Amino acid sequence: MQPKPAEPLNLKLISIVSLGSALEVYDFMIYALMTPYISQLFFPEQALNESLMLTFATFAIGYVSRPLGGVLFGHQGDREGRKKPFTFTILLMALSTLLIGFLPTYDQIGYFAPLLLMLLRLIQGVSMGGETGGALTYISEHFPERIGIANASVISGMCAGLLLGYCVHGLLMLILGHDGLLQYGWRIAFWLGAFLGILGYLIRRHFQETLLFQKIQASKQLSSMPLLTVLKHYKRQVVCGAVAIITHSTTIILLQVFLPSWLQLHYQSSTMAFHSTIMAALIVITVLIFGLLYDRSHPKTMLKAAICCHLFIGLPWYWLVIRYPDLNAWTLPMFSLLVGLMSATQIPIVSELFPTRVRYTGIALSYNMGFIAGGITPLISTWLIEISNKNWMPGILLTLGGLGGLVVLRLYTSTPHHNQDSITLTATE
């Protein structure tokens, strides 16, 4: 396969879109990083593992509501333009994050505390459901010839948001210590997220509509009901995209959210937090590197490499990290290669599956349905440890991710792609 024609990259636009994604992901994921404190403050009557499971269950609720956000904002995005929903989602996230920072704890209002926490996580999920589909749609339509690095920049930005969370957590731990974080420091992390979210909203207000959407709009070929169009004509694409995101989300949540939280909870070591931060920083870089490779090679070659790594390296390496924590200075950061390869491969595949007129809805629906698996990954991981009494058991999810990759490979090979589609539509659409 010949390399795709080079297309100039608007680095300013890519940076701004990625920055907005980073700020929104920080708001959404800071909950996971504050898990050790939230579990004690909102679920204090449970044993350690039970409290952790309840906290991760509340974490998962944010993912359950994501498909609803994807459908709502996707409909608006395919009917009225990408800019409006893409701008509003980050404001909604900022407001819900701010309210979490002000929540009273279980000791103050009893069971109302976890109930309010769950409600705000649902709102965060709706916001995030529109955010990711909007970001991937917006950037893909600006750079259809460089879809690998364009999509990788969004995912890299998202990983940077999680990295920012690690840095904020580490800084608060250094200044306040564990007790200070437990008393009030965790609130500071959420308040900071709300401020950053409002900043992202102000930036996005100046975005311009994509040229591809403007062409569809001018030709009067907008879909009146994008969701119905997707479900009627692009069912295979939705399945392919959802399975791709299941593999991506399981990998990234297991290695970037659950594993660091588990290590921190059981070792309570600033060194562990530092190693997790290094891994997160490397993922920001490796995603971009593999995104560049995606544009210069055959997507199926990249996908096969990611599958092999999951099937044959993922579980043994996870066991090594758990079994020998003293070696995590180099074993934990090495996971950045696995995350970077899988993320940079799966995300562009999803963006290529849908035509412009329903791209926002198609991507958002596939992404958020698939990411439900990522949302419940910490809960499943904790449950696997609980029933097996083996701390390395969650690593089996990486093997299952490799099997999911095989399904994606089969579907992707036989599914039409639309990353460079024109506005010409078939008669049935």
C-alpha positions as a Markdown table, in Angstrom:
| # | Residue | x | y | z |
|---|---|---|---|---|
| 1 | Met | 0.0 | 0.0 | 0.0 |
| 2 | Gln | 1.4 | 3.4 | -1.0 |
| 3 | Pro | 1.7 | 6.0 | 1.7 |
| 4 | Lys | -1.3 | 8.4 | 1.8 |
| 5 | Pro | -0.8 | 11.8 | 0.2 |
| 6 | Ala | 0.7 | 14.3 | 2.7 |
| 7 | Glu | -1.7 | 16.9 | 3.9 |
| 8 | Pro | -0.6 | 20.0 | 5.8 |
| 9 | Leu | -1.6 | 19.8 | 9.4 |
| 10 | Asn | -3.0 | 22.8 | 11.2 |
| 11 | Leu | -1.1 | 22.3 | 14.4 |
| 12 | Lys | -2.9 | 25.2 | 16.1 |
| 13 | Leu | -6.3 | 23.6 | 15.4 |
| 14 | Ile | -5.1 | 20.1 | 16.5 |
| 15 | Ser | -3.6 | 21.6 | 19.7 |
| 16 | Ile | -6.8 | 23.4 | 20.6 |
| 17 | Val | -9.1 | 20.4 | 20.0 |
| 18 | Ser | -6.7 | 18.2 | 21.9 |
| 19 | Leu | -6.5 | 20.7 | 24.8 |
| 20 | Gly | -10.3 | 20.8 | 25.1 |
| 21 | Ser | -10.4 | 17.0 | 25.1 |
| 22 | Ala | -7.7 | 16.9 | 27.8 |
| 23 | Leu | -9.6 | 19.3 | 30.0 |
| 24 | Glu | -12.9 | 17.4 | 29.7 |
| 25 | Val | -11.2 | 14.0 | 30.3 |
| 26 | Tyr | -9.5 | 15.4 | 33.4 |
| 27 | Asp | -13.0 | 16.4 | 34.7 |
| 28 | Phe | -14.4 | 13.0 | 34.0 |
| 29 | Met | -11.5 | 10.9 | 35.2 |
| 30 | Ile | -10.4 | 12.8 | 38.3 |
| 31 | Tyr | -13.1 | 10.8 | 40.0 |
| 32 | Ala | -11.2 | 7.6 | 39.4 |
| 33 | Leu | -8.0 | 9.0 | 40.7 |
| 34 | Met | -9.7 | 10.2 | 43.9 |
| 35 | Thr | -11.2 | 6.7 | 44.4 |
| 36 | Pro | -9.2 | 5.9 | 47.6 |
| 37 | Tyr | -10.7 | 8.9 | 49.3 |
| 38 | Ile | -14.2 | 8.8 | 47.8 |
| 39 | Ser | -14.6 | 5.2 | 48.9 |
| 40 | Gln | -13.9 | 6.1 | 52.5 |
| 41 | Leu | -16.0 | 9.3 | 52.5 |
| 42 | Phe | -19.1 | 8.1 | 50.6 |
| 43 | Phe | -19.1 | 4.3 | 51.3 |
| 44 | Pro | -17.4 | 4.1 | 54.8 |
| 45 | Glu | -19.4 | 1.2 | 56.2 |
| 46 | Gln | -18.0 | -1.4 | 53.8 |
| 47 | Ala | -14.9 | -3.5 | 53.9 |
| 48 | Leu | -12.0 | -2.3 | 51.8 |
| 49 | Asn | -12.7 | -4.3 | 48.7 |
| 50 | Glu | -16.4 | -3.8 | 49.0 |
| 51 | Ser | -16.0 | -0.1 | 49.4 |
| 52 | Leu | -13.7 | 0.0 | 46.4 |
| 53 | Met | -16.3 | -2.0 | 44.3 |
| 54 | Leu | -19.1 | 0.4 | 45.2 |
| 55 | Thr | -16.9 | 3.4 | 44.3 |
| 56 | Phe | -16.0 | 1.8 | 41.0 |
| 57 | Ala | -19.6 | 1.0 | 40.4 |
| 58 | Thr | -20.4 | 4.7 | 40.7 |
| 59 | Phe | -17.5 | 5.3 | 38.3 |
| 60 | Ala | -19.2 | 2.9 | 35.9 |
| 61 | Ile | -22.5 | 4.8 | 36.1 |
| 62 | Gly | -20.9 | 7.6 | 34.2 |
| 63 | Tyr | -20.3 | 5.3 | 31.3 |
| 64 | Val | -23.8 | 3.8 | 31.3 |
| 65 | Ser | -25.2 | 7.2 | 30.5 |
| 66 | Arg | -22.7 | 8.0 | 27.8 |
| 67 | Pro | -24.7 | 6.4 | 24.9 |
| 68 | Leu | -27.6 | 8.7 | 25.8 |
| 69 | Gly | -25.3 | 11.7 | 25.5 |
| 70 | Gly | -23.9 | 10.4 | 22.3 |
| 71 | Val | -27.4 | 10.0 | 20.8 |
| 72 | Leu | -28.6 | 13.5 | 22.0 |
| 73 | Phe | -25.5 | 15.5 | 21.0 |
| 74 | Gly | -24.9 | 13.3 | 17.9 |
| 75 | His | -28.4 | 14.2 | 16.6 |
| 76 | Gln | -27.8 | 17.9 | 17.1 |
| 77 | Gly | -24.3 | 17.6 | 15.6 |
| 78 | Asp | -25.6 | 15.9 | 12.4 |
| 79 | Arg | -28.6 | 18.2 | 12.1 |
| 80 | Glu | -27.3 | 21.6 | 13.1 |
| 81 | Gly | -23.5 | 21.4 | 12.9 |
| 82 | Arg | -20.6 | 20.1 | 15.0 |
| 83 | Lys | -19.8 | 23.3 | 16.8 |
| 84 | Lys | -22.8 | 23.7 | 19.1 |
| 85 | Pro | -22.9 | 20.4 | 20.8 |
| 86 | Phe | -19.1 | 20.1 | 20.8 |
| 87 | Thr | -19.0 | 23.4 | 22.7 |
| 88 | Phe | -21.9 | 22.7 | 25.2 |
| 89 | Thr | -20.6 | 19.3 | 26.3 |
| 90 | Ile | -17.5 | 20.8 | 28.0 |
| 91 | Leu | -19.6 | 23.4 | 29.9 |
| 92 | Leu | -22.0 | 20.7 | 31.2 |
| 93 | Met | -19.0 | 18.7 | 32.3 |
| 94 | Ala | -17.5 | 21.7 | 34.2 |
| 95 | Leu | -20.7 | 22.4 | 36.1 |
| 96 | Ser | -21.3 | 18.8 | 37.2 |
| 97 | Thr | -17.6 | 18.5 | 38.3 |
| 98 | Leu | -17.9 | 21.7 | 40.3 |
| 99 | Leu | -21.0 | 20.3 | 42.1 |
| 100 | Ile | -19.1 | 17.1 | 43.0 |
| 101 | Gly | -16.5 | 19.2 | 44.6 |
| 102 | Phe | -19.1 | 20.7 | 46.9 |
| 103 | Leu | -20.9 | 17.4 | 47.8 |
| 104 | Pro | -21.4 | 16.7 | 51.5 |
| 105 | Thr | -20.1 | 13.3 | 52.6 |
| 106 | Tyr | -21.9 | 10.2 | 54.0 |
| 107 | Asp | -21.1 | 11.4 | 57.6 |
| 108 | Gln | -23.0 | 14.6 | 56.9 |
| 109 | Ile | -26.1 | 13.6 | 55.0 |
| 110 | Gly | -26.1 | 9.8 | 55.0 |
| 111 | Tyr | -27.2 | 7.8 | 52.0 |
| 112 | Phe | -28.1 | 11.0 | 50.1 |
| 113 | Ala | -24.4 | 11.6 | 49.6 |
| 114 | Pro | -23.7 | 8.5 | 47.4 |
| 115 | Leu | -27.1 | 9.1 | 45.6 |
| 116 | Leu | -26.2 | 12.7 | 44.7 |
| 117 | Leu | -22.7 | 11.5 | 43.6 |
| 118 | Met | -24.3 | 8.9 | 41.3 |
| 119 | Leu | -26.6 | 11.6 | 39.8 |
| 120 | Leu | -23.7 | 13.9 | 39.0 |
| 121 | Arg | -21.8 | 11.0 | 37.5 |
| 122 | Leu | -24.8 | 10.3 | 35.2 |
| 123 | Ile | -24.7 | 14.0 | 34.1 |
| 124 | Gln | -20.9 | 13.7 | 33.5 |
| 125 | Gly | -21.5 | 10.6 | 31.4 |
| 126 | Val | -24.1 | 12.4 | 29.2 |
| 127 | Ser | -21.5 | 15.2 | 28.7 |
| 128 | Met | -18.7 | 12.8 | 27.9 |
| 129 | Gly | -20.9 | 10.9 | 25.5 |
| 130 | Gly | -21.2 | 13.9 | 23.3 |
| 131 | Glu | -17.6 | 15.1 | 23.8 |
| 132 | Thr | -15.7 | 12.2 | 22.3 |
| 133 | Gly | -17.9 | 11.7 | 19.3 |
| 134 | Gly | -17.7 | 15.5 | 18.6 |
| 135 | Ala | -13.9 | 15.7 | 18.9 |
| 136 | Leu | -13.3 | 12.7 | 16.7 |
| 137 | Thr | -15.8 | 13.9 | 14.1 |
| 138 | Tyr | -14.5 | 17.5 | 14.1 |
| 139 | Ile | -10.9 | 16.6 | 13.7 |
| 140 | Ser | -11.5 | 13.8 | 11.2 |
| 141 | Glu | -13.4 | 16.1 | 8.9 |
| 142 | His | -10.7 | 18.7 | 9.0 |
| 143 | Phe | -7.9 | 16.1 | 8.1 |
| 144 | Pro | -9.5 | 13.2 | 6.2 |
| 145 | Glu | -6.2 | 12.3 | 4.5 |
| 146 | Arg | -4.3 | 12.2 | 7.8 |
| 147 | Ile | -7.0 | 10.5 | 9.9 |
| 148 | Gly | -4.4 | 8.5 | 11.9 |
| 149 | Ile | -2.5 | 11.3 | 13.4 |
| 150 | Ala | -5.6 | 13.5 | 13.6 |
| 151 | Asn | -7.5 | 11.0 | 15.7 |
| 152 | Ala | -4.3 | 10.1 | 17.6 |
| 153 | Ser | -4.0 | 13.7 | 18.6 |
| 154 | Val | -7.5 | 13.7 | 20.2 |
| 155 | Ile | -6.7 | 10.4 | 22.1 |
| 156 | Ser | -3.3 | 11.8 | 23.1 |
| 157 | Gly | -5.1 | 14.9 | 24.5 |
| 158 | Met | -7.4 | 12.7 | 26.4 |
| 159 | Cys | -4.5 | 10.8 | 27.9 |
| 160 | Ala | -2.9 | 14.1 | 28.7 |
| 161 | Gly | -6.0 | 15.0 | 30.7 |
| 162 | Leu | -5.5 | 11.8 | 32.7 |
| 163 | Leu | -1.8 | 12.7 | 33.1 |
| 164 | Leu | -2.8 | 16.1 | 34.4 |
| 165 | Gly | -5.0 | 14.2 | 36.9 |
| 166 | Tyr | -2.0 | 12.2 | 38.0 |
| 167 | Cys | 0.1 | 15.4 | 38.4 |
| 168 | Val | -2.6 | 17.1 | 40.4 |
| 169 | His | -3.0 | 14.1 | 42.6 |
| 170 | Gly | 0.7 | 13.8 | 43.1 |
| 171 | Leu | 1.1 | 17.5 | 43.9 |
| 172 | Leu | -1.8 | 17.4 | 46.4 |
| 173 | Met | -0.4 | 14.3 | 48.0 |
| 174 | Leu | 3.0 | 16.0 | 48.3 |
| 175 | Ile | 1.5 | 19.2 | 49.9 |
| 176 | Leu | -1.4 | 17.8 | 51.9 |
| 177 | Gly | -0.5 | 14.2 | 52.5 |
| 178 | His | -3.0 | 11.3 | 52.6 |
| 179 | Asp | -4.9 | 12.8 | 55.6 |
| 180 | Gly | -5.2 | 16.2 | 54.0 |
| 181 | Leu | -6.5 | 14.8 | 50.8 |
| 182 | Leu | -9.0 | 12.7 | 52.7 |
| 183 | Gln | -10.3 | 15.8 | 54.6 |
| 184 | Tyr | -10.6 | 18.4 | 51.9 |
| 185 | Gly | -7.8 | 18.0 | 49.3 |
| 186 | Trp | -10.0 | 15.8 | 47.0 |
| 187 | Arg | -12.4 | 18.7 | 46.6 |
| 188 | Ile | -9.6 | 20.9 | 45.3 |
| 189 | Ala | -9.0 | 18.5 | 42.4 |
| 190 | Phe | -12.7 | 18.7 | 41.3 |
| 191 | Trp | -12.8 | 22.5 | 41.7 |
| 192 | Leu | -9.7 | 22.8 | 39.5 |
| 193 | Gly | -11.4 | 20.6 | 36.9 |
| 194 | Ala | -14.4 | 22.9 | 36.9 |
| 195 | Phe | -12.2 | 25.9 | 36.3 |
| 196 | Leu | -10.4 | 24.1 | 33.4 |
| 197 | Gly | -13.7 | 23.0 | 31.9 |
| 198 | Ile | -15.0 | 26.6 | 31.8 |
| 199 | Leu | -11.7 | 27.6 | 30.2 |
| 200 | Gly | -12.2 | 24.9 | 27.5 |
| 201 | Tyr | -15.7 | 26.2 | 26.9 |
| 202 | Leu | -14.4 | 29.8 | 26.3 |
| 203 | Ile | -11.9 | 28.4 | 23.8 |
| 204 | Arg | -14.4 | 26.3 | 21.8 |
| 205 | Arg | -16.8 | 29.2 | 21.4 |
| 206 | His | -14.5 | 30.5 | 18.7 |
| 207 | Phe | -14.4 | 27.2 | 16.6 |
| 208 | Gln | -15.6 | 27.2 | 13.0 |
| 209 | Glu | -17.9 | 24.7 | 11.4 |
| 210 | Thr | -16.2 | 21.9 | 9.4 |
| 211 | Leu | -16.1 | 22.3 | 5.6 |
| 212 | Leu | -17.5 | 18.8 | 5.0 |
| 213 | Phe | -20.6 | 19.5 | 7.1 |
| 214 | Gln | -21.1 | 22.8 | 5.4 |
| 215 | Lys | -21.1 | 21.0 | 2.0 |
| 216 | Ile | -23.7 | 18.5 | 3.2 |
| 217 | Gln | -25.8 | 21.3 | 4.7 |
| 218 | Ala | -25.6 | 23.3 | 1.4 |
| 219 | Ser | -26.6 | 20.3 | -0.6 |
| 220 | Lys | -29.7 | 19.8 | 1.7 |
| 221 | Gln | -28.7 | 16.2 | 2.2 |
| 222 | Leu | -28.8 | 16.2 | 6.0 |
| 223 | Ser | -30.5 | 13.3 | 7.7 |
| 224 | Ser | -33.7 | 14.2 | 9.5 |
| 225 | Met | -33.2 | 11.4 | 12.0 |
| 226 | Pro | -29.5 | 10.5 | 12.1 |
| 227 | Leu | -29.9 | 7.7 | 14.7 |
| 228 | Leu | -32.5 | 5.9 | 12.6 |
| 229 | Thr | -30.3 | 6.3 | 9.5 |
| 230 | Val | -27.4 | 4.8 | 11.3 |
| 231 | Leu | -29.4 | 1.9 | 12.7 |
| 232 | Lys | -31.0 | 1.2 | 9.3 |
| 233 | His | -28.0 | 1.5 | 7.0 |
| 234 | Tyr | -24.9 | 1.2 | 9.1 |
| 235 | Lys | -25.6 | -1.6 | 11.6 |
| 236 | Arg | -22.4 | -3.5 | 10.6 |
| 237 | Gln | -20.3 | -0.4 | 11.1 |
| 238 | Val | -21.8 | 0.2 | 14.5 |
| 239 | Val | -21.0 | -3.3 | 15.6 |
| 240 | Cys | -17.4 | -3.1 | 14.2 |
| 241 | Gly | -16.9 | 0.3 | 15.9 |
| 242 | Ala | -18.3 | -0.8 | 19.2 |
| 243 | Val | -16.1 | -3.9 | 19.4 |
| 244 | Ala | -13.1 | -1.8 | 18.5 |
| 245 | Ile | -13.9 | 0.6 | 21.4 |
| 246 | Ile | -14.5 | -2.3 | 23.8 |
| 247 | Thr | -10.9 | -3.4 | 23.1 |
| 248 | His | -9.5 | 0.1 | 23.4 |
| 249 | Ser | -11.5 | 1.1 | 26.5 |
| 250 | Thr | -10.8 | -2.1 | 28.4 |
| 251 | Thr | -7.1 | -1.7 | 27.8 |
| 252 | Ile | -6.8 | 2.0 | 28.6 |
| 253 | Ile | -9.1 | 1.9 | 31.7 |
| 254 | Leu | -7.4 | -1.3 | 33.1 |
| 255 | Leu | -3.9 | 0.0 | 32.7 |
| 256 | Gln | -4.4 | 3.8 | 33.3 |
| 257 | Val | -7.2 | 3.8 | 35.9 |
| 258 | Phe | -7.6 | 0.5 | 37.7 |
| 259 | Leu | -4.0 | -0.7 | 38.0 |
| 260 | Pro | -2.6 | 2.6 | 39.3 |
| 261 | Ser | -5.5 | 3.0 | 41.8 |
| 262 | Trp | -5.0 | -0.6 | 43.0 |
| 263 | Leu | -1.3 | -0.2 | 43.4 |
| 264 | Gln | -1.7 | 3.1 | 45.2 |
| 265 | Leu | -4.4 | 1.7 | 47.5 |
| 266 | His | -2.4 | -1.4 | 48.5 |
| 267 | Tyr | 1.1 | 0.1 | 48.7 |
| 268 | Gln | 0.3 | 3.8 | 49.5 |
| 269 | Ser | 3.6 | 4.8 | 48.0 |
| 270 | Ser | 4.5 | 8.0 | 46.3 |
| 271 | Thr | 6.9 | 6.0 | 44.1 |
| 272 | Met | 3.9 | 4.0 | 42.7 |
| 273 | Ala | 2.1 | 7.2 | 41.9 |
| 274 | Phe | 5.3 | 8.5 | 40.2 |
| 275 | His | 5.6 | 5.4 | 38.0 |
| 276 | Ser | 2.0 | 5.7 | 37.0 |
| 277 | Thr | 2.6 | 9.3 | 36.0 |
| 278 | Ile | 5.6 | 8.3 | 33.9 |
| 279 | Met | 3.4 | 5.6 | 32.1 |
| 280 | Ala | 0.7 | 8.2 | 31.4 |
| 281 | Ala | 3.2 | 10.7 | 30.0 |
| 282 | Leu | 4.7 | 8.0 | 27.7 |
| 283 | Ile | 1.2 | 7.1 | 26.5 |
| 284 | Val | 0.6 | 10.7 | 25.4 |
| 285 | Ile | 3.7 | 10.3 | 23.2 |
| 286 | Thr | 3.3 | 6.7 | 22.0 |
| 287 | Val | -0.2 | 7.3 | 20.8 |
| 288 | Leu | 1.1 | 10.1 | 18.5 |
| 289 | Ile | 3.9 | 7.9 | 17.2 |
| 290 | Phe | 1.6 | 5.1 | 16.3 |
| 291 | Gly | -0.9 | 7.6 | 14.8 |
| 292 | Leu | 1.8 | 8.7 | 12.4 |
| 293 | Leu | 2.6 | 5.1 | 11.6 |
| 294 | Tyr | -1.1 | 4.5 | 10.9 |
| 295 | Asp | -1.0 | 7.0 | 8.1 |
| 296 | Arg | 2.1 | 5.5 | 6.6 |
| 297 | Ser | 1.2 | 1.8 | 6.7 |
| 298 | His | -1.8 | -0.4 | 6.2 |
| 299 | Pro | -4.4 | -0.2 | 9.0 |
| 300 | Lys | -4.7 | -4.0 | 9.1 |
| 301 | Thr | -1.0 | -4.4 | 9.7 |
| 302 | Met | -1.2 | -2.1 | 12.7 |
| 303 | Leu | -4.3 | -3.9 | 14.0 |
| 304 | Lys | -2.6 | -7.3 | 13.7 |
| 305 | Ala | 0.4 | -6.1 | 15.6 |
| 306 | Ala | -1.9 | -4.8 | 18.4 |
| 307 | Ile | -3.8 | -8.1 | 18.5 |
| 308 | Cys | -0.6 | -10.1 | 18.9 |
| 309 | Cys | 0.7 | -7.9 | 21.7 |
| 310 | His | -2.6 | -8.3 | 23.6 |
| 311 | Leu | -2.8 | -12.1 | 23.1 |
| 312 | Phe | 0.8 | -13.0 | 23.9 |
| 313 | Ile | 2.3 | -10.2 | 26.0 |
| 314 | Gly | -0.5 | -8.5 | 27.9 |
| 315 | Leu | -1.3 | -11.1 | 30.6 |
| 316 | Pro | 2.3 | -12.1 | 31.3 |
| 317 | Trp | 3.4 | -8.5 | 31.6 |
| 318 | Tyr | 0.5 | -7.7 | 33.9 |
| 319 | Trp | 1.5 | -10.6 | 36.1 |
| 320 | Leu | 5.0 | -9.3 | 36.2 |
| 321 | Val | 3.8 | -5.8 | 37.4 |
| 322 | Ile | 1.7 | -7.3 | 40.2 |
| 323 | Arg | 4.2 | -10.0 | 41.2 |
| 324 | Tyr | 7.3 | -7.8 | 41.4 |
| 325 | Pro | 6.2 | -4.3 | 42.4 |
| 326 | Asp | 9.8 | -3.3 | 43.1 |
| 327 | Leu | 10.4 | -3.6 | 39.3 |
| 328 | Asn | 7.6 | -1.2 | 38.4 |
| 329 | Ala | 10.1 | 1.6 | 37.6 |
| 330 | Trp | 10.4 | 0.0 | 34.2 |
| 331 | Thr | 7.7 | -2.7 | 33.9 |
| 332 | Leu | 4.8 | -0.3 | 34.5 |
| 333 | Pro | 5.9 | 2.4 | 31.9 |
| 334 | Met | 6.3 | -0.3 | 29.3 |
| 335 | Phe | 2.6 | -0.7 | 29.2 |
| 336 | Ser | 2.5 | 2.7 | 27.3 |
| 337 | Leu | 3.5 | 0.8 | 24.2 |
| 338 | Leu | 0.5 | -1.5 | 24.4 |
| 339 | Val | -1.9 | 1.3 | 25.1 |
| 340 | Gly | -0.5 | 3.5 | 22.4 |
| 341 | Leu | -0.6 | 0.8 | 19.7 |
| 342 | Met | -4.1 | -0.3 | 20.5 |
| 343 | Ser | -5.5 | 3.2 | 20.8 |
| 344 | Ala | -3.9 | 4.7 | 17.7 |
| 345 | Thr | -5.1 | 1.7 | 15.7 |
| 346 | Gln | -8.7 | 1.3 | 16.9 |
| 347 | Ile | -9.9 | 4.9 | 17.0 |
| 348 | Pro | -9.2 | 5.8 | 13.3 |
| 349 | Ile | -11.0 | 2.6 | 12.3 |
| 350 | Val | -14.1 | 3.9 | 14.0 |
| 351 | Ser | -13.8 | 7.3 | 12.3 |
| 352 | Glu | -13.6 | 5.8 | 8.9 |
| 353 | Leu | -16.8 | 3.8 | 9.2 |
| 354 | Phe | -19.5 | 6.5 | 8.8 |
| 355 | Pro | -20.3 | 9.1 | 6.0 |
| 356 | Thr | -20.4 | 12.8 | 6.8 |
| 357 | Arg | -24.2 | 13.1 | 7.1 |
| 358 | Val | -24.3 | 10.7 | 10.1 |
| 359 | Arg | -20.7 | 10.7 | 11.3 |
| 360 | Tyr | -21.2 | 12.4 | 14.6 |
| 361 | Thr | -24.1 | 10.0 | 15.6 |
| 362 | Gly | -22.3 | 6.9 | 14.2 |
| 363 | Ile | -19.0 | 7.6 | 16.0 |
| 364 | Ala | -20.7 | 8.7 | 19.2 |
| 365 | Leu | -23.0 | 5.7 | 19.3 |
| 366 | Ser | -20.3 | 3.2 | 18.6 |
| 367 | Tyr | -17.8 | 4.8 | 20.9 |
| 368 | Asn | -20.1 | 5.1 | 23.9 |
| 369 | Met | -21.7 | 1.7 | 23.6 |
| 370 | Gly | -18.2 | 0.2 | 23.4 |
| 371 | Phe | -16.9 | 2.3 | 26.3 |
| 372 | Ile | -19.5 | 0.9 | 28.7 |
| 373 | Ala | -17.0 | -2.1 | 28.8 |
| 374 | Gly | -14.3 | 0.3 | 29.9 |
| 375 | Gly | -16.5 | 1.8 | 32.5 |
| 376 | Ile | -17.2 | -1.5 | 34.2 |
| 377 | Thr | -13.6 | -2.7 | 33.8 |
| 378 | Pro | -12.5 | -1.5 | 37.3 |
| 379 | Leu | -15.6 | -3.2 | 38.8 |
| 380 | Ile | -14.9 | -6.5 | 36.9 |
| 381 | Ser | -11.2 | -6.3 | 37.8 |
| 382 | Thr | -12.0 | -5.9 | 41.5 |
| 383 | Trp | -14.5 | -8.8 | 41.3 |
| 384 | Leu | -12.0 | -11.1 | 39.6 |
| 385 | Ile | -9.5 | -10.5 | 42.4 |
| 386 | Glu | -12.2 | -11.0 | 45.0 |
| 387 | Ile | -13.4 | -14.4 | 43.6 |
| 388 | Ser | -10.0 | -15.8 | 42.6 |
| 389 | Asn | -7.9 | -14.3 | 45.4 |
| 390 | Lys | -5.3 | -13.7 | 42.7 |
| 391 | Asn | -4.2 | -10.1 | 42.2 |
| 392 | Trp | -3.1 | -10.7 | 38.6 |
| 393 | Met | -6.4 | -12.0 | 37.3 |
| 394 | Pro | -7.5 | -8.7 | 35.8 |
| 395 | Gly | -4.7 | -9.1 | 33.3 |
| 396 | Ile | -6.9 | -11.7 | 31.5 |
| 397 | Leu | -9.0 | -8.8 | 30.2 |
| 398 | Leu | -6.0 | -7.9 | 28.0 |
| 399 | Thr | -6.2 | -11.4 | 26.4 |
| 400 | Leu | -9.9 | -10.9 | 25.8 |
| 401 | Gly | -9.1 | -7.6 | 24.2 |
| 402 | Gly | -6.9 | -9.4 | 21.8 |
| 403 | Leu | -9.7 | -11.7 | 20.9 |
| 404 | Gly | -11.9 | -8.7 | 20.4 |
| 405 | Gly | -9.3 | -7.3 | 18.0 |
| 406 | Leu | -9.7 | -10.4 | 15.9 |
| 407 | Val | -13.4 | -9.7 | 15.6 |
| 408 | Val | -12.6 | -6.1 | 14.6 |
| 409 | Leu | -10.2 | -7.3 | 11.9 |
| 410 | Arg | -12.8 | -9.6 | 10.4 |
| 411 | Leu | -15.5 | -6.9 | 10.4 |
| 412 | Tyr | -13.2 | -4.1 | 9.2 |
| 413 | Thr | -12.0 | -6.1 | 6.2 |
| 414 | Ser | -15.6 | -6.6 | 5.0 |
| 415 | Thr | -17.1 | -3.2 | 5.9 |
| 416 | Pro | -17.2 | -0.1 | 3.6 |
| 417 | His | -15.2 | 2.9 | 4.8 |
| 418 | His | -16.1 | 6.6 | 4.4 |
| 419 | Asn | -13.2 | 8.6 | 5.7 |
| 420 | Gln | -13.0 | 10.5 | 2.4 |
| 421 | Asp | -16.6 | 10.2 | 1.2 |
| 422 | Ser | -18.2 | 12.7 | -1.0 |
| 423 | Ile | -21.6 | 14.2 | -0.5 |
| 424 | Thr | -23.1 | 11.8 | -3.1 |
| 425 | Leu | -25.5 | 9.4 | -1.4 |
| 426 | Thr | -27.2 | 6.2 | -2.5 |
| 427 | Ala | -30.8 | 6.2 | -3.4 |
| 428 | Thr | -31.7 | 4.2 | -0.3 |
| 429 | Glu | -30.3 | 6.8 | 2.1 |
